[in-house]
Structure formats: structure tokens, C-alpha cells
Amino acid sequence: MSRPPIGTRADYRWFTAIPTRWMDNDVYGHVNNVTYYSWIDTAVAQFLIEQGVLDLATSAEVGLVVETQCRYFAPITFPDLVTCGVRCGRLGTASIRYEIGIFRNEEQEASAEGHFIHVYVARAEQGRSVPLPARLREAATRLLLPGG
């Protein structure tokens, strides 16, 4: 089974910069894998907040993460600047697959790529999914890849 090629900045639709911190490095001299998941979560949350579709305190519908993955290609180390590119790989009735490219400094090829899937639920009753709110669907559509 062949793996998909490593993504480039041109493969993503929206970007946010995140500085690395001294504490991100592990004993092996590079950023620890758990930090990548934090960047992925932060990038998507930042997109949703900037688009006005997520209010952390009052949004009636919220996305719960039901699946995650990250593939690593090249190390990142403090004091690198990370840029996360976000795109939408799939837009369903009640779910979205966000795909994130993590880029080191000004590099064009991703150092890591990950995804997570949000299933949307009513904040007050999180037992079953709900349709994506219209404003969220509109914002996510701008990130959508062809065929998603």
C-alpha cells in the first residue's frame, strides 16, 4: 500500500502561526508528539472562532472529536515557528473531517500532517448528533477539497 505524498502549503486553505515553546522539546531534542495534537486542535478552534461559528461559552452546537491521526515526516524543534494549514477533507450531515498540515518555519512541505473528525452535538444533550449549523457548513465549505 503506497502512502499519499507529503502535502505542501498549496494543499491547504487557511493558515495560522503558532510559536514553539522551550517546554515543547522532549529528551530526544525535538517537539514531542503530543504537542502536534495540541497544534491541530488549536488551529481548528482558531479557525472556528475567527469565522464566528464557535463561541466557547455559548454555542448551542459543539464538535466532539471522534477520530484523530498524525503522520510525522520531519522533526520540529524550539525555537521554530509552526504554521498550521487547515482544509476540509469531508463535510457530512453532522460531521466534518478537518485535515491539518504542520509546517516548520518557511518550509513548503509539511513536517507532519494530521486529521480529526468532529461530530456535532447539542451542547446541552450530547448523546446524539445534530445537523451542522448553517454558518458552520458555510465556513467549512470554503475549506473543502474537491470531491469532499
WOVENQUI-V344494 format. One record per helix or strand of 2 or more residues. SS is the DSSP state (a for helix, b for strand). FROM is the first residue (numbers start at 1). TO is the last residue. Records with the same first field share a line. If there is no record, write none. Layout:
SS: FROM-TO / FROM-TO
//
This chain:
a: 9-11 / 22-24 / 33-50 / 134-141
b: 14-19 / 61-72 / 81-91 / 95-104 / 112-122 / 125-129
//
